[in-house]
Structure formats: C-alpha cells, structure tokens
C-alpha cells in the first residue's frame, strides 16, 4: 500500500511558529510532527510515500530527501496553486492504481491504522474515514455512522446548535482509485466539502472506522503545548530521540549536564546542549539541539527549539521559544509567551504573559513587552522616549495599544479630570487618537477633543483651560514611519519623568480602575479653538508695526494644519504671502522637520524669483521653522539660533537666553556682546520648556528651529516665532539678509556610537575621570572645550543604546576630526 502525506498547509493558527517553517516540520518533543507520523506508518508496513507540498515545500524536501534515512521511499508533488485536499491527490492518479492511505503530515497520533485498512477491505468501501471521539467537536467534521460503520451524515465544523455527535473526522482516509472519476484534473476539491458528499449522494459505500488511541491535529498554540504534555505524560505513544538517563528524562548525544544542574522529569534535552551548574529544568520542559542554559536559568513547562541561548538567571514558564534565539541574562518570559525565530532579547527584559514576538526582533535591555511585536523591528526600551510614547505606526502603536495607554494615563488622574486631546492631519493619527480617547473615557476622564489643530494651539489651550493636561498624536519629527503620542501638563509642556514613570508603571501592571456605567467620561468638541488662539495671538503681536512694512513673504506649510490658521492672520498683518504645500491630505505625512534641504532649495528659488523679503519653511506640526533671506540664502539649525538671538538683542537689553548645551559658540559670543546671560539646558525639548517656565528668560531656542517666547507660552510655536521676527525687523528697520550677514560661519558635526544600557553609567564615570581638571560642562553628558574656537560633547541617548558625539571647530574638516577623536575615546572606554 502507498501513502499520500498531506504536507502543504500553511499552519496560520500556529503563527509565529510557522512563519519560517512549514507546519509538518514544527517539532513536537524535538522531532518534526511529520517524522512522528512517518515512523508510525513505516512501522505498520508502509514503505512508499508521496508528499503533497505547497507552503515552504522546499524545507520538507530538504529534511526528508528520498526517505532512505527513515527506511522508506519518498516522492513529492508540488502544487503551483492550492488544489484542495482532494484536488492535490487527483494529480497523482497515475501513481495510485491500488487502494492507498491518506495521512496528515501535521497531526499527532498513535492509532493502529492497520485496523482501519482491514475494515476498509472487509466492508468493500470506496472510501473509509478514520474517526475518533473528542470533547469539543466544533473545529472538526462531525460524523454519524450506522451500526455497520456506513456513514449516514456528516457536517464540517458545526456550531454548538448543529452538533449531533462527538465522533469526528481525523483527516486520515483509505481510498479506492475509483474515487478519481468524481474529479476533474486541475480543479479544486476538498474531501469533506466536495467528494464525500458526492459519494454519499450517489449511494456509494462510504464508511467510517472509529479507532482507539491518541489523535490531535495540533491546530492551535494551545494544542501544541498540550501535545507536548500528553507525549511526556505517556498519553501518546511516540518515540523520543536520545537516551533516558533517569526516570522520564531523555537526553541527546554529546549533551553536557553540569553536576550542579537540576532536571525534574518528565523532560527532554536534545543533542549537543550545555546545561550549566545552577540551571533548573523543571517538569514538562523540552529543549532542542545545540542549546545553552546558563547558571541560574530556569524553565518550567516550556518548549525550546534548536540553537537557543538562555542567559544567566533568566526564567521561562509555559513559553515557546523558536530557533536561533539569544536571550540574555535576567530575562523573564511569562506564561504563554512565544518568541519567533532569530530574536535577540536584551538583559533584564520582561516579556509578559501571552505576548507573541514575530521572528527577527530585537528587544532592548530592560524593556517590558506587554503587547505582541509583529511586523516592527523591535520593542521600545521603555514606554516613554524623549518626547513621549513612540512606535511604528499601526504596528507597535496600534489602536489596542493606544486604548491601553489611554486607560493607564487616565488611571493616573482623578475621576472626572478633564483632558485636551488633538492630533496631526494624518489618518493614522486619527485612529490612534480615537482609541486613546476610548481608554481615557473608560476610566472616567472627560475629554475635550480639538481634532486637527497645530500643536502650539493645543499647548496654548491647555494652559488657558481648566484641564489637567493634554495629549497630541502626531508623526514623529525624526522618523516618518513612527507615531508619537505627547503628554502635556497643565502648563502645556511635556510631563516630567516622575509622571511618565507613574503612567508606565500602571501600563505595565495593567492596574486599571474602570469606571462604573454612570461615571464613564464625556466627550466634547470645541469648534472655536483656532479663533481663541488667534485672538490671543493678535493681542501679543505689534500689528501696526508689521502692517506698516507691507512684507512680501513665501511660506511653505509642509501640508500641516497651520495652513488652516495662518493665512487669514497674515492678511490682517498686511503681508503679501505666497503659499506652498498649503493643503491637508490625510493620506500624506506632513513634513516632519523644518530642516529639509530639498524644501529649502525650492523655497530659495521662489524667494529670489519673486523678490520676496523672506521665505519661511514650517514643520508639519507648526512648531519649528527655517528661513530664507532675500538673497536666497537658507538659514536653519545652529545659524538660525544665532540669528534669532541677534534679533532678540535688538529688542531686549541684557537679554536672558536659554538654549541647549549643544548650541554653537556663536551663541555665547552674541549673548556676551549684548551683555546678556546664557542658561544651558539638557539637549531635549522638555528641559528647555521647563527652563522657560521656571527661569525669567526673554527667549529660548534649540538648534532645530524651535523657539520659545515665554511671555506668550513656554513652548515652541512657529506662528509666534515668525510674527516676532517680522515685528523686530519692522520696528528696528532691519532686513533678514542684513542680520544673516553678521552671523559668522558655524561648523558643527556629529556622529553616534553604540553603547549598551549597562555601560552608559560606567562610560560617563570614566569620561569624567579622564577629563578631570579640564574645562568641562556636565549639564547633559560631558562637553569639553577644544581650544578657544571648539568643543566636543559626548551625551548618552536617553532612549536608545547610543552615545551622541557632537563637535564644533573653525572648519568642517576640523569639526569632523574632533568627532572622530572623541568617537574613538567613547569606543575605547565602552570596550
């Protein structure tokens, strides 16, 4: 008798186990499912096999070859397109001229199939279905037979109301070649859905044979785990590789088990493994080949595939870890968690219960993974990054994630608190905002939704309202594929780290207090947000001075929402404005940064051709700007910061300026020239805004086009920045070009060096020791003077395993040389 091995299924319900491996090769007790079936059929005397393949068929052919390693003959039939369970067999008709058996290559059984073959021949059946009895028949074909075994009725995957038996189809069939006349070559047929109903309708002898023994089709991750426990408990009779070294403990060849390791059976350990002293392998654990289990590491009811490194003091309970994973020390993997192939889990990471991590992911050190990581590259190291919560849009930051985040934030507030919520124009921001609002309202927080407004408007409204804070959802300014959720306090500036930690703690614990039915939060809309902001704006700006100059300006809105607010205001200021990219498209990401070389090049050409006084490029969130003067020269970044301080000095005597520690030396010189004072902050927006709140400053600015006028609000605002530039130019009768000419050339270069989380503290300590007694500033990282006209800054990144090296010198070449010099220092110390 020949056997047809059905091995073409994709195993979608077993993902991520089957993303890189066909289901028949998924290991059960260190051996592929199909191998267990093959050995069982071989032992009952079947020597010739044809395997039907479709999904990742090459992997199956590579594993089994011609079958000689198992003492059988193996041929293959590869489907170009799926033909169904019966159509795939029809194309083998010329090779199947006698009664044959169809086996499922992805089920586990120890049934005596010889009894089914005898029954088939005895009753003269054209097709015999091997049957078994199960507790929950919903996922199978239910069958009723007469006393003689003849099938009376069957139904594929019934609902509970349709269940008429607990006897189900196992997918194992004994078939007579006469069945092929019911099929046309190349057409899709399914045995249960098409062929068996035809046989039944024609009155053909279709029988079912109920067999005792174990059977499981392993159609879910739950069944996959249960199959291991059943095998280790002896409920299914299959062979394990290796040698039994003690009761219910099997170990493969060349595996080393240290004397201090503890193994509690039933357990299986593959070949070429190293189990270190102090490791703990608890009951119902299975470890594949070539695995290393370090001291103090422990497994309980977990399945590890081949080539897994399990670090010191790490633990896994009820987990599945696929091939080629590196799990570093102190990692905790929760009940039901799954790691796909080739993941790298950093030190101290926590993977929560039921989390699924798709293949090829990196989980950074210290991360707590609470949601499945599917298509993104990694799981963020902490919930909050420098600006807020950031992740790949609709992959890492999904609606489900946003709802949980909104619930966690809301749980940190008093019931009945009021929050302002807004978003950028992109449609992804819309779905994330709506999910987040649902979470907030579920814990009794009232939401005032301002929908799509410029970010500075949201900050301003938060300050003016009775709300406890605000949230804005937008595309990340530095990575366009990322969504960023920013959280603001009642002053409209980003929440402090203590508040972040509180939210993060609630989010990770999922310790939410959902509101009762009558206390769920309310949702309101305010259509007058832009009018309120514009009214406050017009009271702050010297309208008459700007009107008198009749400026001509070109402005690039970057498809952002400022195009809804600024044009009528410019009209009231008497400005002739030529607009670029001034429409909102929800399918388009607004320009994330105001420093866009291509955009500035285009703007420069238009400014020159129209003889405009200036050009302005605004980022998509209306926070930051770059300029072009009347000569077409782009002014951005470090140079723009210096120019802004020159303008402020025209307006304010002895100006008090706040800027970040990476600001160029030109800033120091300009402030000193005007007898002002300079306050340095850390290299992030929140600290600069906090300084604007706490210190009595006249102006704050960063090196990316973000400027703060604290008399209006202590945060970046492109509209206010532009208006103050025009106001100062008008009142002091200076052109942008004249001021720009005064600014010296600035040469700043930067680079990054990798530095894992565990080494950052040591790195900074050794850097401080190395440069002790030198002219250093420790505001944020270490900034060291490099002569009178240069400096270098080495700053650990707060949310990535990196160190930033920034340097300034008299020329670009010298600045690059300084960056290379201090990058080498960082590398040497990190090693």
N, C-alpha and C positions, 0 to 999 in steps of 0.2 A: 504493500500500500504506500502511495505517495502522500505527502502532506503539503498543503499550501499554508505558509506562515504569513498572516496578515500583519505587515510591519510598516504601513505607510502613514499612520495617524500622526497629527501634529502635537497632540497632548497639551492643548491650550489650557486646560484646567490645572495642569501641573506647573505652569509657569511660576517662577523663573527657572525651574529645574530643566525645562525642555526648550529653553531659548537657544542653547548651543548644542543640544544633544537630543536625538530622536527618542521618543518615549520608550521603545523597546530596549534601548541601551541604558536607561536610567537604572542605577544599581539598587538592588534590594539585598541587603546583607553582603555587600561587597561583590555582588555578581549581577550583571545586567539581567533585567526581567526575562528577556527573550532567551537568554542562556539557561535559565531555570526551566523554561518550557521545553527547549530543545533537548535538554538532558532527560527530562521526564518522558518525552515521546520516543527518544532514542532507546531508552531502557525498556519500552514496551514493544520494540522491534522495528520501528520506522526508521529507515536509513536514507531515504531520498526526499529532499525538500526543495520547494520553490518559494522564495520570499518575495512578496509584492511590496514595492518600495515607492515612496513619493517624497515625504519630508525628510531632508538630510539623509537620503538613502546611501550616499557615499560612505557615511560614517558606519552604517551597518555592514556594507560590503567590506570595508577595511577591517572591521572587527572579526567577522566570521570567515572571510575569504571563501575557499571552496568547501569549508566544513570539515576538512580532514583532521583538524586539531581536536574535533569532538567525535571523530569516528563516523561521520555522515557525509553525504554528498549534498552540497548546497548550490542551487542556481538562483538567479534573480530575475525579476520582471519589474522594470521601472516605468511607472506611469508618467507620461508627459503632462497630462491633465487628470485630475481626480475622476475616476470612473465609478466610484461607489464600491461597496464591499463585494457585490456580485459581479459588477462590470469588470473589476480588476481581475477576477478569476476567469471570466469568459474569454479573455485574450490568451489564456493558457490552454484552451480547449484541445489543441492538437497534441498537448503533452499529457493530458489527463484522460486516457481512454479506458480507465477502470475506476472502480469506487475509490474515492480519496477522502481525506480528512482535512478540514479547515481549522487551523489553530490561530489563536490570537497571540501575537508576539508581545503584547503589553498587559497580560493578565497573569496572575499567580494562582496555580492550582496543583493539587496532588491527587486529583481524581484518577481512578483506574479507567482510562479511556478504552481499554480492550473490551470492557463490558459493554460500552456503547456500540462498538463495532460489531460485536456478537449480536446484540439486539437488532441492529440495523439489518443484518443479513437474515436473521430469523424471521422478522416480520415482513421482509420484502419491501422495505421503504425506499422511495425515490430520494428522500432527504430526511435525515434524523437530526433533531436539535438536541444537544446535550443541555439538560436542565438542572437547576439547583434551587434550593429554597433559601430566601433571605428575609430578614426582619422588615426592611424598608424597600419595597419594590419600585418606588417612584422613578428611579433612574434607569430602569431596565425594561425589556419587553416581557410582559406578563403573559403566561400561557396556561390554558386548561386542556387537559388530556382526558380521554376516556379510560376505562379500566384496562384496555389493551394498549394504552400508550398513544393511540391515534389523537392527533391534535384536533380539538373542537373549536377553539377560539384563542386568539391572542391579540394583544394591544401593546403598541410601542410607547413606553414612557408615559403611563397614565397619571392623572391626578388622583387624589385620595377618593374622590367620588366615583372614579372609574375602576378602582382596584377590585378585581374579582378573584385574585389568587395571590399567594406568596411564592409561586413557582415561576422562575424567570429564565430567560434565555442567556446562556453563558457566552454566546458567540463562537462556540465550538460546534461544528457541523460535520456529519458524514454524508457525502453527496454522491449520487449516481450520475454519470455523464449525461444521462437522458435529460437532465435539468437544462442543459445548454440550449435546447430547442426553444425555450421560453425567452431567450435573449437574442438581441441583435448586436453584432460586434461594434465596438466604439461608442455604444450608448451607456449612459449612467444608470446603474441598477443597484438597489440595496436589497440584501436578502430579506430582511424583516419587512421592509416597507413595500417591496415590489414582487419579488419572486415567490415567497411563501404564500402571500395572499392569492397569487395566480394558481399555485398548486392546490390550495385549499378550495378555490372556486371551481377548479376542474375536477375535483374529487380524487385527486391523485393521493397515493399513500404517503402522507406527511406525518411523521411520528416524533414524539418527544421521549427522551430517556432521562429519567431523574437519577442522578448519581450521588452517592455519598462522597464525603471528602471536602476539602477546603477549596474555595474559589473566591477570588477578589479581582476585579478589573482595574483596581488602583486608578480610579477616575478622578480622585481629588487629593489634595495635600493631606487631608485628614486620613484618608485611606492609605496613603503612602506611609505615614507614621504607624498606623495600626498594623500594616503588613509586616513591618519590622518587629513589632512587639509580638505578633502572632507567630512569626518564624522563630524568634528567640524563646518563646514560651512552648514551642513544640506543637502548636496547633496546625501548622502546615509542615509537611514532611518534604524538606528540600535539603540539598547538600550545601554545607559551608566549606569554603576553602580553608586551608591551614590545618593546624593540629590543635587538638583540645589539650591545653596544658593543665587545666583543673576543671572542676565541675562547672559546666556551662560557660567556659571561657575558651574561645578559639583564637589562635594567633598564627599569622602567616610566616613565610620564610624570611630569615635574616632580620627579624624584628628584635630590637634590643629593649628589654624592660629592666630599668634600674631596680635595685633591691628595695629602695625606699618608695617605689611607686605602689599604689594600691589599686587593685582591679576587683570589682564586685560584679559577678555574673548575674544574669546572662549578658555576655558582651562579646563582640568580635573585633579583632585588631588585624589589619591587613599586613602585607609583606613590607619589608624594608622601612619599618617605622622605628622611631626612638621615643620611648616613654620615660621621661626623666624622673629622678628621685623627687618625691613630694607630689607628683601628679596623681590625680584621682579620677579613675574611670569607673563611674557608677553604673548601676544596672540599666539594661536596655540601651546601651550605647554601642554604636558601630563606627569604627574608624577605618578608612580606606588605606590604600598603599601609600608609602612614602610620606607619611605624616610625622610631624614632630610635636610632641606635647611637652611643654616646658615645666619646670618645677612649680608647684603650687597651682597649676591649672587644673580645672575640673570639668568633667562632662557628666550630665545626667540625662538619660532618655534622649540623647542627641545622635544625629547621623552626620558623620563627616565623610565626604568623598575623598578622592585621592589628592595628594600633594597639598595638604593643609598645614600651615604653621600656626600653632596655638600658643600664644605668648605666656610668659610667667604670670601667675596669679589671675589669669583670665578664667571666665566661667561661662558655660552654656547649659541651658536647661530646656529640653524639649525643642531644640533647634535643628535646622538642616543647613549644613554648610557645604556648598558645591566645590568644584575642583579649583585648585591653584589659588587658594585664598591665603592672604597673610593677615593674621590677627595678632596685633602686638600686645604688650603686657597690660594687665589691669582692665581688660575689656570685659564688659558684661553683656551677654546675649540672652534676651528674655524668651519666655515660653512662646513657642510657635513662630519665632523669627526665622527668616530664611535669607541666606546670602548666596547670590548667584556666583557664577564663575569669575575668577580673577579680580576679586575685590581686595582692597587694602584698607584695613581698619586701624586707625591710629591709637596710640596709647591712651588708656583711660576712657575710651569711647563707651557709650551705653546705647545698645540697640534694644528698644523697648519691645514688649510683647506684640506678636502678630505682625511685626514690621517685615516687609519684603524688600530686599535690596537687589535690584537687577544687576546683571554682570558688568564688570569693568568699572566699578565705582570706587571712589576714594572717600573714606570717612575720616575727617581730620581728627587729630588728637583732641581728646576732651569733649568731642561732640556728643550730644544726646539726640538720638534719632527717634522721633516719635511718629513719623509718617513714612509710608513706603517711598523709596527712592527709585524711580522707574527709568525715565529717559535722561535725566540730568546727569552731569559729570560727577557731582559729589553732594554731600550733605554739608551745609554750612557749619563751621566750627562752633558757633554759638548762635543763639536766636537773633541777637542784635549785632549788626555791623556798625560801621562808623556813623551812618546816617539814620539807620532804622533796621527793619527786617527786610532782607533782600534774598531773592532766589530766582531761579529760571522761571519765567512767566508761564503759568499754567502747567508747569511740570513739577517744580519744587514748591512754588507758591500756587497752590490750586484753590478752587472755591472751598473745598473741605478744610484745607489748611487755614484759609483766611477766616472761616467761620469759627474754628477752634481758637485762633489768635484773638479774634474779636471777643469771644467768650472769656478768654483769660484776662484780657485787658479790662473788660467790663467788671470781672470779678474782683479786680484790684480797687475798684471805685465803690462809693456808696450807692446803694439802690436809689434810683431817682436822679442820679447825676446826669448832666447834660453835656453832650459832646458835639463839636462841629466836625463834619466829615465832607471831604471833597475829593476830586480826582483829576487826572490829566485826561485829554480827549481820547486816548487810545481805548479801543473796545475791550481789551483785556483788563485795563484798569477798572472799567465799568463792572465786569462780572466779579472781580475781586472785591470791589467796594461793596457790592450788594451782599455778598456772602459775609463780609466782615460786619456789616450793619446787622445782619440777622443774628450773629453771635452776640453783639453788644445788646441788642434788644432782649435776647433770651435771658439775660441776667438782670433785666430791669433798668438798663441805661436808656435814657431818652436821646434821640439823635436828631440833629438839625442838619439836613443834607443840602449842601450848596452845589451839588452836582459838579459840572465842569467850570472851574474858575482858575485864574492864575494863582499859583502857590502863595505869593505875597498877600493876596487878598484873603486867603484862608487864615494866614498868620494874624493879619490885622483884625479880622472879625473875631477871632478867638480872644484877642486882647480886649476888644470892646464889648464882648458879650458877657453873659453870666455863666458861660460854660466852664467846666473844669479843665478843658483841654481840647485838642483837635487831632484829626488824622487826615493825611493826604496820601493818596495812592498814585504812583507815577512810574514811568520808565526810569530806570537807574541812569544818572547822568554820566556814568563811566562805562556801563556795559548795556548795550541796547536790548539784549535778549533777557535782561533781568527786570523784574518788577520790584519796586521799592515802596515799602509802607512806612511812612514817617509819623511819629507820635510827638505832639506838642503839649507843653504845659500851658497854664492859663495866661502866660505872657507871650505865647505864640512861638516860643523857641523849643528846640528839641529837648525831650525829657532827659533828666540826668541819669547817671549809671545806676543809682540806687533804685529808681523807679523801674528801669529796664530789668534789673535783677529780680524785682518783685514779680513783674509780669512773666518773666522767663520761668521762675520757679512755679508759678501757678500753671503755666502752659505745659511744663514737663510733667508735673504731677497730675494734670487734668483734674485739678481740685476745684470744680466749678460749683457755684450755688445758683442753679437755675431758678428763675422767678416763678411764683405761682401764676395761675392763669390771669388773674385780675391785676397783676403787678408787672406784666411784660412791658418793656419800654415802648415809647411812642416814636413815630417817625413824622417829621415835619419838613417842609420845603420853604425856603425864603427866596423869592424871585428878585429881591431888591439888593442882593449882595453887592453887585457891581456899582450900583448907584450910591450905596453907603460909602464904599471905598473911594469912589471918585469925588464925592463931596468932601471927605476928609483930606484927600489929596489936594484939591484946589484951594483949601484953606492954608495949606502948608507952603505952597509954591508962590513966588512973586510973579503973578500973571502979567502985570503991566510991563515989567522989565523984559520978559520974554516976548510979549506981543510986539514991543517996540522994535525989536531986531528983525522981525519977519524972516526967520531962519528957513532955509531950504534943506531938507533932510531926506535921506534914503534909509528906510528901516526894513530889515529882514526879520519877520515874525517867527520864522522856523516852524510854521504850521502849529504854533502854540495858541493858547486861549487868550493871550494878551491882545490878539487881533480883534477880540470882542469888546475890549475896554478902551484901548489907547486911541484909535482913530478919532472918535468924537472929542476926546480931550485935547488932542493935537490941534483940532480945528479951533477950539476955544483959546488955545495959546497962540493962534495966528501963524502956525507953522505950515508951510507947504511941504507935505510929506508924500513921498513916492513909496508905495508898499510892495514888498516882495514876500512870497510864501505866506500870504495873509489869510488863508482859508484853513479850516479844521477838517481833517479827514480821519475818521475813527479807525480806518484800516492802516493808517500811517503813523509811525513813531515820530513825534516831534523831535527836532534836533536836540540831542541830549546836552551838548556842551556849547558854550559861546565861543570856544576856541576851535574853529573849524577852518582850516587853511583854504579849502575849496570855496566855501561860502564867503570868506573874506576876500578872496581873489575876485570873485564875481562882483561883490559889493564895491570893491575898489574901482573896478572898471566903470560901473554905473555912476558912482560919485564923480569921477573925473569927467565922464561924458556929459553929465547934467550940470557940471559946475556947482555941485551942492556944497554946503558948508561942512557937512559931515555925514557919515554913514554909521548906522548902528546895527549890529547883529545881536539879537536877543536869543537866549537859550529857550527851549520849548516850554520850560516851567516859569519863565518870566522872572528869574532870579538874577541872572548874570548877563553881562554884556561884553562885547568887544567893539572897538571903534575903528573908523577910517577917517583920516583928516582930509581937508580939501585938496591936498596934493595926491591923494590916493594911497597914502601910507597907512598900513594896518597897525593898530595899536592894541595890544592884548597882553594878557598874562602879567609878568613882572613889570614890563614897561608901563602898562596901563595903571597899575597900582601906583607907581612913582608919579605918573602924570596926574592922577586923581589927588594925590597929596599936595602937589604943586597948586592945583586949583583950590583946594580947601584952604591952603595958606593965604590965598588972596582974600578969602572971606573971613578967616578967623585969625586973630593974633595969638601967638604962642599956642598953636593947636596941640591938642592931646589926641594922639593917634594910636589905635590898636591894630595890630597885624600879627600874622602867624610867624613862627620862628624861622621859617624858610624864606622870608622876604629878602630881597636883594639889598646890598649895601647902599644903593642909591636912595633907598627909603630913609636910612639913618642920616645920610648926608643932607637930604632935603629937610627933614624934621629939625636937624641941628641948625641949618642955615636960617630957618624961620623961628629959632629959639622955642621950639615946641618940645614935647616929651613923647616918648615912644613906649608903648606897653606891648610886650611879646606874649602871645598865647600859644597853646599847642596847635598842631597842624590839622585841626578839624574845625568844621563849621560851628559845632555846638559850643566849643570853648570860646570862639571869637564872639558869638552871640551872647554868651553868658557875661563876657567882659563888657559888652555894650550895655548890658542890663545893670551890672554892679558898679562899674567904674564910670566916672564922669568924663566921658570921651566926646570928642567932636565928630569923629569919623572912625570907622573900622573897615578894613578891606583884606581880601585874600589875593592870591596870585592867579586866580582863575576867573576874574571878572565879577566877583561878588563883593558888593559894597553895602555898608550899613550907615544910615543916618539916624542915630538913636532918638532924636527928637520926634521923629515920625513913628518908627518902630525899630526894635533891636534885632533886625534880621535882614537878609539880602532882599533887595527889591529893585528890579531892573527899571521900572517906571519912575520911581523916585530918583534913582541914580541918574537916569537920562535927564530928568527935569532939573536936577541940581546942577548938572554940567551946563545945560543951556542957561540957567539962571546966572551962574557965576560968569560965564562967557559974556552974557548981556550986560550985567551990572558993572563989570570991570573992562568991558570993551576989548576982549582978547579973543583970538581965534584958537581953535583946537590945534591948528597947524603950528602957530607960534609957540604954544606951550609944549607941544611934542618936540619941537626943535631943541628946546632947552634940556631935554632928558638925555643923559649920556647913554652910550651903548651898554647893554646889560647882557652878560654871558653866564647863563646858568644851565648846567647839565645834570642829569640824574640817571640812576640805574637801581635795580633791585638785586638782592642776593637772598637765596633760600636760607631759612633758619627755622628749625622746628621749634614748637612751642616750649619744649623743655629747656632749650638752650638760650632763650631770649634773656632771661634774668642773668645767667652767667655771662653772656656776651656783654651786657651793659656794665656789669660789675668790672669785668676785665678791661673794658674800654675806659671807664673812669679811672681805674688804677693806672692804665698805660699813659693817660694824658694828665695825670695829676700834676698840678702846678702850672699847667698851660692855661691859655685864655679860652675857657670853655663855658658854654651855657647849657644847663640841664633842664630847660623848660619842657622839652619834648625830645627824648633821645639825647644825643650829645652833639652840640655844634661847637666846632673848634676853629679858631682863627688860623688862616693860612696866609700870613703876611698882612699888609695894610689893605690889600685890594682883593682879598679872597677869604673863603671859609668853606668848611665841609660839614655836613650834617649827616649823622647816622641815626636813623629812627626806626625802631621796631614797628611793624604794622600791627594795629590793634585787632584785626580780624583775619589775617592771613599769616601763614608761616614764612614771613618775609622780613627783610630789613631794607629800608629805603636809604639810598646814598644820594645826597644832593650836594652840589658844589658850585661855587661861583669864583670866577677869576677874570683877569683882564681880557682874555680872549677865549673863544670857544675851545680851541685846542688845549689851552691851559686848564680850562674847567673840566674837559674830558680826562685830562691827565690826573687831576685831583680825584675825580670819581673812580678811575681805575686804581689809584693808590689806596684809597680808603676801602674800596671793594675788596682789595686783596687783604687788607687788615681784618675786615669782617670775616672773610673766608678762613683765614689762618686761625683766628680765635674760635670760630664755630667748629672747626675740625678738632 
